[in-house]
Amino acid sequence: MAAAMAQAAPTPVRLDFVVAAPPLEINAPLAVKVRATIIGTATLVNLGPVQLRVGGLLAASGATGAALELTYTFTPTVAGPLLLEASFAGDANYTAASASTTIQISKYDPEITIGCSTPADCNAKGTYGSSWVVSGYVQARSGTPFTQLAQFTIGGKLVHAWDANARVDYRVVYIPERAGPLELAAIYPGDANYNTRKLVWNVTIPKGLTQTILQETNQGGSAGILFLTATVNGGGAIKPTGRLTLTEAGSTIANAVLDVSGKTTFTIPNPAGVVRFFTVSYPGDANYDPSASPTLTVEPAKAETTCTLTGPAVGREGDVIPVNAAVAPKTPATGVAAPSGFMEIRSGAAVLTTLPAGNASNVQLNARPRGNESLVLAYAGDSNYSACASAPLAIRIDGTLAPFSAASALAKLAPGSIGSVYGTGFAQAITQAPALPLPTNLGGVTLELQAGTQTIPLPLFFTSPSQVNFHMPLTAPVGTGELVLRSVGSLWRSTVDVQQVAPALFSANGDGQGPAAALYLKRTAGVPDQTGLTFTCPAPAACTNTPLELGGEGDTLVVLLFGTGLRNAGGNRAVSALIGNAPAQVLYAGPQSETPGLDQVNAVVPRSLVGRGVVNVTVTVDGVASNPVQIAVR
């Protein structure tokens, strides 16, 4: 009987997928369930094994368990359609079953901002002709970088592209090309993980501001015609365009079209003797707002004048400057003979003198400081004549020199002598000649003798801000010449009289008077010669005489005087000396061999001076006497 009984048929089964509602994003965890259901009234306790394939690849396999579900969680890494397949092979109790479905894995949407909260906010950023600054950012999701560059476009033109992975805000400085509607767009073009996204603000560029200027081209008009030039300035690359309106006292008198440079010229009749008031207005155009010029006042035409100022090209510090000044009409005004009022001679902003308008000859200007002077004659005009200014009169004002013998305060120099010049501003510091031969440029200072056609550089001992010591070469010609000192871009001049002889004796105090800068030599038979100074100096410029002993009848006392300017004497007989007004025998008169220009006179002190105390000493060369210095005789 059992063999006769029929075997029961397997129970039918259905498989279904349970997936979260879209959007299903790439790189986001996704749980997929396969649910088993009995078809009919039977009860399903467990089913298995059930296999799950994702994208054609086996992803999971197992029994459903009592929940009758197989769950698989994974993270999609590719955007697009994804096929899910489930299958049960069947067994003795249940029939085979399968199911499939396709889900869509979505890309990310990048986060994009533009630095205006609204298009109206962007509109407030500026006007045509001004610079705009627009900013914002494009941001990726953490862990999923962009593979393309973010973009910013203005008016459809790419103006900026950048790598947005670092979350760097973009910042674009932009000058709009014209007023009116304008599209601002931040764009990410999309990649394997991100959708293409474009954020757009449609803004309106306000019109730019303008400035209208009206100018008189020909002062006061010419031959009854007045030319007025109008200019409209705007800040943009495009120049303002359109037609301008010229009004006089509120009434329209002319219209003209702006040229490509934003300018136009009005040509209008100009009756004589009438003061006129003009204004020009600009109505605006597609890119610019309207504007109007300030009122232009046009005075009646005046006759033109010419200012002339003439004078020397070179002057000297401390001397007056003679100049000639004149204001004259180019064409005399009708019924008026000459310009009236005053004219001024100016040095920069300083007025040196004021004169009645007209012709002034040999005007004596006060002395000007050393340097380059530029003088101008200025005339302010009057009711009939226009103002004028002369061409600058350039005058080089040279400094002045005071030349003296280096040994005395006498303005005497001779060939081969030592001289000094005094003044101000010669050098920046004190400089001594380091060695012989003497240089002709010392501390940036040069000195030369100009005599006739000759220019002779002078060797220098010493330079300072106020004094320069020099050697006059033996080759210097006798006669009147000019000393020229150059330093720090300036020039000093002085006339100098070079004489054949110019005897001068050095003093211990350096001022050419008082105790002589001398030595003494005392000779006594059978005793070594005694030598020493004829003076003593407890402090600078405080030297006093040291009394000298003449000794017995057989003794000889000689003073060795030092000076300059006496070596050109016509022989020893041409040189004489007085000590205490007593003639003194001259043993030697001529160059001192060690220092250029230094001369020496050896004279015997007369015995008649015993006990005289302080006495004067002078040397006469070829009839020319030196300055007196002193010695003391006990």
C-alpha positions as CSV (number, residue, x, y, z in Angstrom):
1,M,0.0,0.0,0.0
2,A,2.9,2.3,0.7
3,A,4.3,1.7,-2.7
4,A,1.0,2.6,-4.1
5,M,0.8,6.0,-2.4
6,A,1.9,9.1,-4.5
7,Q,4.9,11.4,-3.3
8,A,3.9,15.0,-2.3
9,A,5.0,17.8,-4.8
10,P,7.5,20.5,-3.6
11,T,6.1,23.8,-2.4
12,P,6.5,26.8,-4.7
13,V,8.7,29.7,-3.4
14,R,9.0,33.4,-4.5
15,L,12.1,35.6,-3.9
16,D,11.9,39.4,-3.6
17,F,14.4,42.3,-3.0
18,V,14.1,44.9,-0.3
19,V,16.3,48.0,-1.0
20,A,16.3,51.6,0.5
21,A,14.4,54.3,-1.4
22,P,16.5,56.4,-3.9
23,P,18.7,58.3,-4.1
24,L,21.4,55.6,-3.6
25,E,24.7,57.5,-3.5
26,I,28.1,56.2,-4.6
27,N,30.5,55.3,-1.7
28,A,27.5,55.2,0.8
29,P,26.8,51.9,2.7
30,L,23.8,50.1,1.1
31,A,21.9,47.2,2.7
32,V,20.2,44.7,0.3
33,K,17.7,42.1,1.6
34,V,16.5,39.0,-0.2
35,R,13.1,37.9,1.2
36,A,11.6,34.4,0.6
37,T,7.8,33.9,0.5
38,I,5.6,30.6,0.1
39,I,3.2,30.7,-2.7
40,G,0.1,29.0,-1.2
41,T,-1.0,28.1,2.4
42,A,2.0,26.1,3.5
43,T,4.3,27.4,6.2
44,L,8.0,28.2,5.4
45,V,10.4,27.8,8.3
46,N,13.8,28.1,6.6
47,L,15.1,28.3,3.1
48,G,18.6,27.8,1.9
49,P,21.0,28.1,0.6
50,V,20.0,31.4,-1.2
51,Q,22.7,33.1,-3.4
52,L,23.0,36.8,-4.0
53,R,24.9,38.3,-6.9
54,V,25.8,42.0,-7.2
55,G,26.8,43.2,-10.6
56,G,27.1,39.6,-11.7
57,L,29.5,38.6,-8.9
58,L,28.5,36.3,-6.1
59,A,28.2,38.5,-3.0
60,A,26.5,36.3,-0.4
61,S,25.1,32.8,0.1
62,G,23.2,31.3,3.0
63,A,20.0,30.2,4.6
64,T,17.3,32.7,5.3
65,G,16.7,31.5,8.8
66,A,13.5,32.0,10.7
67,A,13.2,35.7,9.4
68,L,13.1,34.3,5.9
69,E,15.6,37.1,4.8
70,L,19.2,37.1,3.6
71,T,20.8,40.6,4.2
72,Y,24.0,41.8,2.5
73,T,25.6,45.2,3.2
74,F,28.2,46.8,0.8
75,T,29.5,50.1,-0.5
76,P,29.0,50.9,-4.2
77,T,32.2,52.4,-5.7
78,V,30.8,53.0,-9.2
79,A,27.9,55.2,-10.1
80,G,25.3,54.1,-12.6
81,P,22.9,51.1,-13.0
82,L,23.7,48.0,-10.7
83,L,22.1,44.6,-11.3
84,L,21.0,42.5,-8.2
85,E,20.3,38.8,-8.7
86,A,19.0,36.2,-6.1
87,S,18.5,32.4,-6.7
88,F,17.4,29.3,-4.9
89,A,18.3,25.9,-6.5
90,G,15.3,24.1,-5.0
91,D,15.2,20.9,-2.8
92,A,12.9,18.1,-1.9
93,N,10.5,20.5,-0.2
94,Y,10.7,23.7,-2.2
95,T,10.8,24.6,-5.8
96,A,13.7,26.6,-7.3
97,A,13.2,30.4,-7.4
98,S,15.0,33.4,-8.7
99,A,14.6,37.2,-8.8
100,S,16.5,40.2,-10.2
101,T,16.3,44.0,-10.1
102,T,18.4,46.9,-11.3
103,I,19.1,49.9,-9.0
104,Q,20.6,53.2,-9.9
105,I,23.7,54.4,-7.9
106,S,23.8,58.2,-8.0
107,K,26.8,60.5,-8.1
108,Y,27.4,63.3,-5.5
109,D,26.2,66.8,-6.0
110,P,29.2,69.2,-5.3
111,E,28.6,72.1,-2.9
112,I,28.8,75.4,-4.7
113,T,28.4,79.0,-3.5
114,I,28.8,82.5,-5.0
115,G,29.8,85.3,-2.7
116,C,26.5,87.1,-3.1
117,S,23.6,86.0,-1.1
118,T,21.3,87.1,-3.9
119,P,21.7,88.6,-7.4
120,A,20.6,92.0,-5.9
121,D,23.5,91.7,-3.5
122,C,25.9,91.2,-6.5
123,N,24.3,94.3,-8.1
124,A,25.4,96.4,-5.2
125,K,29.0,95.5,-5.6
126,G,29.8,98.3,-8.0
127,T,29.0,100.0,-11.3
128,Y,30.3,99.9,-14.8
129,G,33.9,101.1,-14.9
130,S,34.7,100.0,-11.3
131,S,36.4,96.7,-10.2
132,W,34.2,94.0,-8.9
133,V,35.4,91.3,-6.5
134,V,33.3,88.1,-6.6
135,S,34.2,85.1,-4.4
136,G,32.8,81.7,-3.3
137,Y,33.8,78.1,-3.2
138,V,33.2,74.6,-4.6
139,Q,33.5,71.8,-2.0
140,A,34.0,68.0,-2.4
141,R,32.9,65.4,0.1
142,S,35.4,64.1,2.6
143,G,37.3,61.2,1.3
144,T,36.1,61.6,-2.3
145,P,38.2,64.1,-4.1
146,F,37.4,66.0,-7.3
147,T,39.3,64.9,-10.4
148,Q,38.4,68.0,-12.5
149,L,39.1,71.7,-12.0
150,A,36.3,73.9,-10.8
151,Q,35.4,76.9,-13.0
152,F,34.1,80.4,-12.7
153,T,32.6,82.1,-15.7
154,I,31.4,85.7,-16.3
155,G,29.2,86.3,-19.2
156,G,29.9,82.8,-20.4
157,K,33.6,83.4,-20.5
158,L,36.0,81.3,-18.3
159,V,37.8,83.7,-16.0
160,H,39.1,81.3,-13.4
161,A,39.8,77.6,-13.0
162,W,41.2,76.0,-9.8
163,D,41.7,72.8,-7.9
164,A,38.9,72.9,-5.4
165,N,40.0,69.8,-3.3
166,A,41.8,72.0,-0.8
167,R,38.5,74.0,-0.1
168,V,40.2,77.2,-1.3
169,D,37.8,80.0,-1.9
170,Y,38.0,81.5,-5.3
171,R,38.3,85.3,-5.6
172,V,37.9,87.0,-9.0
173,V,38.6,90.7,-9.6
174,Y,36.6,91.7,-12.6
175,I,36.0,95.0,-14.5
176,P,32.7,94.6,-16.4
177,E,32.9,95.2,-20.1
178,R,29.6,97.0,-20.2
179,A,26.5,97.9,-18.2
180,G,23.4,95.6,-18.2
181,P,22.6,92.0,-17.6
182,L,25.5,89.7,-16.8
183,E,25.6,86.0,-15.8
184,L,27.9,84.9,-13.0
185,A,28.4,81.1,-12.8
186,A,30.4,78.7,-10.5
187,I,30.7,75.3,-12.2
188,Y,32.0,71.8,-11.5
189,P,32.0,69.9,-14.8
190,G,31.5,66.5,-13.1
191,D,33.6,63.3,-13.0
192,A,33.1,59.7,-12.1
193,N,31.9,60.5,-8.6
194,Y,30.3,63.9,-9.0
195,N,27.5,65.2,-11.1
196,T,27.9,68.3,-13.2
197,R,26.6,71.3,-11.3
198,K,26.3,74.9,-12.3
199,L,25.2,77.7,-9.9
200,V,24.1,80.8,-11.8
201,W,23.4,84.4,-10.6
202,N,21.9,86.6,-13.3
203,V,23.0,90.1,-12.2
204,T,22.6,93.6,-13.6
205,I,25.7,95.9,-13.9
206,P,24.6,99.4,-13.0
207,K,25.7,102.2,-15.3
208,G,28.9,104.0,-14.5
209,L,29.4,107.5,-13.2
210,T,30.7,110.2,-15.5
211,Q,32.4,113.6,-15.1
212,T,31.7,116.3,-17.7
213,I,34.3,119.0,-18.1
214,L,34.0,122.2,-20.1
215,Q,37.1,124.2,-21.0
216,E,37.9,127.3,-22.9
217,T,40.4,126.4,-25.7
218,N,41.3,129.9,-26.8
219,Q,41.5,132.4,-23.9
220,G,38.7,135.0,-24.3
221,G,38.1,134.0,-28.0
222,S,39.9,135.0,-31.1
223,A,38.6,137.1,-34.0
224,G,35.1,136.9,-32.7
225,I,35.1,133.1,-32.4
226,L,35.1,131.1,-29.1
227,F,36.2,127.5,-28.9
228,L,34.9,125.4,-26.0
229,T,36.1,121.8,-25.5
230,A,33.8,119.4,-23.6
231,T,35.1,116.1,-22.2
232,V,33.1,113.3,-20.6
233,N,35.1,110.9,-18.5
234,G,33.9,107.5,-17.6
235,G,35.7,104.7,-15.7
236,G,35.1,101.9,-18.2
237,A,37.0,100.7,-21.3
238,I,34.2,102.0,-23.5
239,K,34.2,105.7,-23.9
240,P,31.0,107.6,-23.2
241,T,28.9,108.2,-26.4
242,G,26.1,110.5,-27.4
243,R,25.2,114.1,-28.0
244,L,26.1,117.0,-25.6
245,T,24.0,120.1,-25.1
246,L,25.7,123.5,-24.5
247,T,23.6,126.0,-22.6
248,E,24.3,129.7,-21.9
249,A,22.3,131.3,-19.0
250,G,19.8,128.4,-19.1
251,S,19.2,128.5,-22.9
252,T,20.4,125.8,-25.3
253,I,22.8,127.3,-27.9
254,A,24.5,124.3,-29.5
255,N,24.6,120.5,-29.6
256,A,27.6,118.3,-30.6
257,V,28.4,114.5,-30.7
258,L,31.2,113.0,-28.7
259,D,34.1,111.6,-30.7
260,V,35.8,108.2,-30.0
261,S,37.9,109.8,-27.3
262,G,34.9,111.2,-25.4
263,K,35.5,114.8,-26.4
264,T,33.8,117.4,-28.6
265,T,34.4,121.1,-29.5
266,F,31.8,123.8,-29.8
267,T,32.6,126.8,-32.0
268,I,30.4,129.8,-31.3
269,P,30.4,133.5,-32.0
270,N,32.0,135.7,-29.3
271,P,31.1,139.4,-29.2
272,A,33.7,141.6,-27.6
273,G,33.5,142.9,-24.1
274,V,30.9,140.4,-22.9
275,V,31.3,138.1,-19.8
276,R,29.6,134.7,-20.6
277,F,28.5,131.7,-18.6
278,F,28.3,128.2,-20.1
279,T,27.3,124.7,-19.0
280,V,27.3,121.5,-21.0
281,S,25.2,118.4,-20.1
282,Y,25.6,114.8,-21.0
283,P,22.4,112.6,-21.2
284,G,24.1,109.3,-20.6
285,D,24.1,106.1,-22.7
286,A,23.8,102.4,-22.3
287,N,26.8,102.2,-20.0
288,Y,26.9,105.6,-18.3
289,D,24.7,107.9,-16.2
290,P,24.1,111.5,-17.1
291,S,26.2,114.4,-15.8
292,A,26.7,118.1,-16.3
293,S,29.7,120.3,-16.1
294,P,30.2,123.2,-13.6
295,T,29.5,126.6,-15.0
296,L,32.4,128.0,-17.1
297,T,32.9,131.7,-17.0
298,V,34.5,133.3,-20.1
299,E,36.0,136.7,-19.6
300,P,36.3,139.1,-22.6
301,A,39.3,138.6,-24.8
302,K,42.5,140.3,-23.7
303,A,45.5,141.4,-25.7
304,E,48.5,139.1,-25.3
305,T,51.7,140.3,-23.6
306,T,55.3,139.2,-23.7
307,C,57.6,139.2,-20.6
308,T,61.4,139.4,-21.0
309,L,64.1,139.2,-18.4
310,T,67.8,139.5,-19.3
311,G,70.9,139.7,-17.2
312,P,74.4,138.2,-16.6
313,A,74.9,134.4,-16.8
314,V,77.3,134.6,-13.8
315,G,77.2,136.5,-10.6
316,R,79.2,136.6,-7.4
317,E,78.1,136.0,-3.9
318,G,77.6,139.3,-2.1
319,D,77.4,141.4,-5.3
320,V,74.2,143.0,-6.6
321,I,72.8,141.5,-9.8
322,P,71.9,143.9,-12.6
323,V,68.9,142.8,-14.8
324,N,66.6,144.3,-17.5
325,A,62.9,143.6,-17.2
326,A,60.1,144.4,-19.7
327,V,56.4,143.7,-20.2
328,A,55.2,144.6,-23.7
329,P,52.0,143.9,-25.7
330,K,52.2,141.6,-28.7
331,T,49.4,143.6,-30.2
332,P,48.2,146.8,-28.4
333,A,44.7,146.6,-27.0
334,T,42.3,149.0,-28.7
335,G,42.4,152.4,-27.1
336,V,45.0,151.3,-24.5
337,A,48.6,152.1,-25.0
338,A,50.4,149.7,-22.6
339,P,49.9,147.2,-19.9
340,S,49.2,148.6,-16.4
341,G,49.8,147.3,-12.9
342,F,52.9,145.7,-11.6
343,M,55.4,143.1,-12.7
344,E,57.5,140.9,-10.3
345,I,60.9,139.3,-10.5
346,R,60.7,136.0,-8.7
347,S,63.1,133.3,-7.6
348,G,60.9,130.2,-7.2
349,A,58.0,131.4,-4.9
350,A,60.0,134.3,-3.5
351,V,59.4,137.8,-4.9
352,L,62.7,139.6,-5.2
353,T,61.3,142.9,-6.3
354,T,58.1,144.5,-7.7
355,L,58.2,147.1,-10.4
356,P,55.6,149.1,-12.4
357,A,54.7,147.2,-15.6
358,G,56.7,148.4,-18.6
359,N,60.4,148.6,-19.3
360,A,62.9,148.7,-16.5
361,S,66.6,148.7,-17.3
362,N,69.6,148.0,-14.9
363,V,67.4,146.8,-12.0
364,Q,69.8,146.1,-9.1
365,L,68.8,142.9,-7.4
366,N,70.1,142.3,-3.9
367,A,72.9,139.8,-3.6
368,R,71.8,136.2,-3.9
369,P,73.4,133.1,-2.1
370,R,75.9,130.9,-3.8
371,G,74.4,128.3,-6.2
372,N,72.3,128.1,-9.4
373,E,69.6,130.8,-9.5
374,S,66.6,130.8,-11.8
375,L,64.8,134.1,-12.1
376,V,61.4,134.8,-13.8
377,L,59.6,138.0,-14.6
378,A,55.8,137.6,-14.0
379,Y,53.0,139.9,-15.0
380,A,49.5,139.2,-13.6
381,G,47.7,141.1,-16.4
382,D,45.0,143.8,-16.2
383,S,41.5,144.4,-17.6
384,N,42.9,144.8,-21.1
385,Y,46.1,142.7,-21.2
386,S,46.7,139.0,-20.4
387,A,49.2,137.7,-17.9
388,C,52.7,136.5,-19.0
389,A,55.9,135.0,-17.6
390,S,59.4,135.2,-19.1
391,A,61.6,132.4,-19.9
392,P,63.8,131.6,-16.8
393,L,67.0,133.6,-16.5
394,A,69.7,131.2,-15.3
395,I,72.5,132.8,-13.2
396,R,75.3,130.9,-11.6
397,I,76.1,132.7,-8.3
398,D,79.7,131.9,-7.5
399,G,81.1,132.1,-4.0
400,T,83.7,134.7,-3.0
401,L,87.3,134.0,-2.0
402,A,89.5,136.1,0.2
403,P,93.2,135.4,-0.8
404,F,96.1,136.2,1.5
405,S,99.6,135.3,2.1
406,A,99.6,132.2,4.4
407,A,102.0,134.1,6.7
408,S,100.1,137.3,7.2
409,A,96.8,139.2,6.7
410,L,98.3,141.0,3.7
411,A,96.6,140.2,0.4
412,K,100.0,139.7,-1.3
413,L,101.1,136.7,-3.3
414,A,104.2,136.0,-5.4
415,P,105.4,133.2,-7.6
416,G,106.7,130.4,-5.4
417,S,104.9,131.6,-2.3
418,I,102.4,130.0,0.1
419,G,98.9,131.4,0.1
420,S,95.6,130.9,1.8
421,V,92.0,131.6,0.7
422,Y,89.1,132.0,3.1
423,G,85.4,131.6,2.6
424,T,82.5,129.2,3.5
425,G,81.4,125.8,2.4
426,F,84.7,124.7,0.7
427,A,84.8,121.1,2.0
428,Q,83.0,118.7,4.2
429,A,86.0,118.0,6.4
430,I,89.6,118.9,7.2
431,T,92.2,117.2,5.0
432,Q,96.0,117.5,5.1
433,A,98.2,116.6,2.2
434,P,99.7,113.2,3.1
435,A,103.1,113.7,1.5
436,L,105.1,115.5,-1.2
437,P,104.6,116.2,-4.0
438,L,101.5,118.2,-3.1
439,P,98.2,117.1,-4.8
440,T,96.1,119.4,-6.9
441,N,92.9,117.7,-5.7
442,L,92.6,117.4,-1.9
443,G,89.4,116.4,-0.1
444,G,87.4,117.0,-3.3
445,V,88.7,120.6,-3.6
446,T,90.6,122.0,-6.5
447,L,92.1,125.5,-6.9
448,E,93.5,127.1,-10.1
449,L,95.0,130.3,-11.2
450,Q,93.5,131.7,-14.4
451,A,95.8,134.3,-16.0
452,G,95.3,135.4,-19.5
453,T,95.1,132.2,-21.6
454,Q,96.7,130.1,-18.9
455,T,95.0,127.9,-16.3
456,I,97.4,126.7,-13.7
457,P,96.3,124.0,-11.1
458,L,97.7,125.0,-7.7
459,P,99.1,122.3,-5.3
460,L,97.3,122.1,-2.0
461,F,98.6,121.8,1.6
462,F,95.3,121.8,3.4
463,T,91.6,122.0,2.9
464,S,88.7,122.7,5.3
465,P,85.2,124.1,5.2
466,S,86.5,127.7,5.5
467,Q,90.2,127.7,4.6
468,V,92.4,126.3,1.9
469,N,96.3,126.6,1.9
470,F,98.1,126.3,-1.4
471,H,101.4,126.8,-3.2
472,M,101.7,129.4,-5.9
473,P,104.1,127.8,-8.5
474,L,107.2,129.7,-9.5
475,T,105.8,129.5,-13.1
476,A,102.8,131.7,-12.2
477,P,102.9,134.9,-14.3
478,V,103.1,138.2,-12.5
479,G,100.0,140.4,-12.9
480,T,96.3,140.3,-12.2
481,G,94.6,136.9,-12.4
482,E,91.7,135.0,-11.0
483,L,91.6,132.3,-8.4
484,V,88.9,129.7,-9.0
485,L,88.0,127.1,-6.4
486,R,85.8,124.1,-7.1
487,S,84.2,121.8,-4.6
488,V,81.0,119.8,-4.0
489,G,79.4,121.1,-7.2
490,S,80.0,124.7,-6.4
491,L,82.5,127.4,-7.6
492,W,84.2,130.3,-5.8
493,R,86.1,133.1,-7.5
494,S,88.4,136.0,-6.6
495,T,90.8,138.4,-8.4
496,V,94.4,138.1,-7.2
497,D,97.4,140.3,-7.8
498,V,100.6,138.2,-8.2
499,Q,103.6,140.4,-7.5
500,Q,107.3,139.6,-8.2
501,V,107.9,139.6,-4.5
502,A,105.4,139.6,-1.6
503,P,107.5,139.2,1.6
504,A,105.6,137.9,4.6
505,L,106.9,136.5,7.9
506,F,105.2,133.7,9.9
507,S,104.2,134.4,13.5
508,A,104.0,131.9,16.3
509,N,100.3,132.6,16.8
510,G,99.6,132.1,13.1
511,D,98.1,135.5,12.6
512,G,101.1,137.3,11.1
513,Q,101.7,139.5,14.2
514,G,103.2,139.2,17.6
515,P,106.0,136.7,18.4
516,A,107.9,135.5,15.4
517,A,107.8,131.9,14.4
518,A,111.7,131.8,14.5
519,L,114.7,130.0,15.8
520,Y,117.9,131.6,17.3
521,L,121.5,130.5,16.9
522,K,124.0,131.9,19.4
523,R,127.7,131.5,18.5
524,T,130.5,131.9,21.1
525,A,134.1,131.2,20.4
526,G,135.3,127.9,21.8
527,V,131.7,126.9,22.8
528,P,129.2,124.8,20.8
529,D,126.5,126.8,19.1
530,Q,123.3,127.2,21.1
531,T,119.9,127.0,19.3
532,G,116.3,127.1,20.3
533,L,112.9,128.8,19.7
534,T,112.4,132.5,20.1
535,F,109.0,131.9,21.6
536,T,107.0,129.7,24.0
537,C,103.4,128.6,23.7
538,P,101.6,127.6,26.9
539,A,98.3,127.2,24.9
540,P,97.3,127.5,21.2
541,A,97.3,131.1,20.0
542,A,98.8,132.2,23.3
543,C,102.5,132.3,22.4
544,T,104.9,134.8,24.0
545,N,108.4,135.8,23.3
546,T,111.4,134.1,25.0
547,P,114.0,136.8,25.9
548,L,117.3,136.2,24.0
549,E,120.8,136.8,25.4
550,L,123.2,138.7,23.1
551,G,126.2,137.6,25.2
552,G,129.7,139.2,25.2
553,E,131.4,141.3,22.7
554,G,132.7,138.4,20.7
555,D,129.3,136.5,20.6
556,T,127.0,136.5,17.7
557,L,123.2,136.1,18.0
558,V,121.4,135.1,14.7
559,V,117.6,134.8,14.3
560,L,116.3,132.4,11.7
561,L,113.0,133.9,10.4
562,F,110.6,131.9,8.3
563,G,108.3,133.5,5.7
564,T,107.2,133.3,2.1
565,G,107.1,135.4,-1.1
566,L,110.7,136.7,-0.9
567,R,112.7,134.1,-2.9
568,N,112.4,136.1,-6.1
569,A,114.6,138.9,-4.8
570,G,117.3,140.3,-7.1
571,G,120.1,138.9,-4.8
572,N,121.1,139.1,-1.1
573,R,121.6,142.9,-1.4
574,A,118.0,143.2,-2.4
575,V,117.0,141.8,1.0
576,S,117.4,143.9,4.2
577,A,116.1,143.5,7.7
578,L,115.3,145.8,10.6
579,I,115.3,144.6,14.2
580,G,114.1,147.2,16.6
581,N,114.5,149.7,13.8
582,A,118.2,148.9,13.6
583,P,119.6,147.5,10.4
584,A,120.5,143.9,10.8
585,Q,123.0,142.0,8.7
586,V,121.3,139.4,6.5
587,L,123.4,136.3,6.3
588,Y,120.9,134.3,4.1
589,A,117.7,135.0,2.3
590,G,116.0,132.3,0.1
591,P,114.1,129.0,0.0
592,Q,113.9,126.7,3.0
593,S,114.6,123.4,1.3
594,E,112.1,121.1,3.0
595,T,108.7,122.7,2.4
596,P,107.5,124.1,-1.0
597,G,107.1,127.9,-0.9
598,L,108.7,128.3,2.6
599,D,111.4,130.9,2.7
600,Q,114.1,131.6,5.3
601,V,116.0,134.8,6.4
602,N,118.9,134.6,8.7
603,A,119.7,137.9,10.3
604,V,122.3,139.0,13.0
605,V,120.7,140.8,16.0
606,P,122.5,144.2,16.5
607,R,124.3,144.5,19.8
608,S,122.8,147.9,20.2
609,L,119.6,146.2,21.2
610,V,120.9,144.9,24.6
611,G,118.2,145.3,27.2
612,R,115.5,146.6,24.7
613,G,113.0,143.9,25.4
614,V,110.3,143.2,22.8
615,V,111.3,144.7,19.4
616,N,109.7,144.5,15.9
617,V,111.4,142.6,13.1
618,T,110.7,143.4,9.4
619,V,112.2,142.2,6.1
620,T,112.3,144.3,3.0
621,V,112.7,142.7,-0.4
622,D,113.3,144.8,-3.5
623,G,111.7,147.7,-1.6
624,V,108.6,145.8,-0.4
625,A,108.4,145.5,3.4
626,S,107.0,142.5,5.2
627,N,104.6,142.4,8.1
628,P,106.3,143.1,11.4
629,V,106.8,140.3,13.9
630,Q,108.6,140.4,17.3
631,I,111.5,139.0,19.3
632,A,112.6,139.9,22.8
633,V,116.2,140.9,23.6
634,R,117.4,140.8,27.2
